[in-house]
Amino acid sequence: MIIPIILRSVQIIFAAVSLGLAVGVLTSINDFSNWDSVYKPTQLTYAAFCGGFGIFAGLVGFVAIFFDKLDGIVTWVIDGLAALFFLAGGIAVAVAMKGVTCTDYTKEYCYTDDNDRPECQKLPYGDKLQGWCQMIEADAAFLFLAFIVCVGVFGLSFAMHRKGRSSKLGV
């Protein structure tokens, strides 16, 4: 009975971290009203949805550990959806971050102006950009980790039910 509790706790924690990271970046970006027309972070809003749904799935599974009527097909469907959502969210965020490195936002960029004089400047809001970038990368990682946990819980529960034993996994 301890393994299901640990797995569900990890699922809820990963989902909560994903939700928190996505909402943190979204609220910070919304502070810059002039960015709204340039950057619509739909991948992050979807990642926030995934985190919220993952928390819901984890809580339903946690309750199903103690109430047999929820154990089985109900939690399989919910966890299957959560796994698909997490995978799609992780892929969407990773594709959106393709080719982006989070290390070059605070250094100076130099170029020559029209009079062949060198000019150097930093990106505006470079520190914020670097922080957001790192949070988005972490969000993608937690989406994939939550996917792995959902698949593991689902697979273990399904295997135990096939053997005719009650899984008590709440999946």
Order of alpha helices (4+ residues) and beta strands (2+ residues): alpha-alpha-alpha-beta-beta-alpha
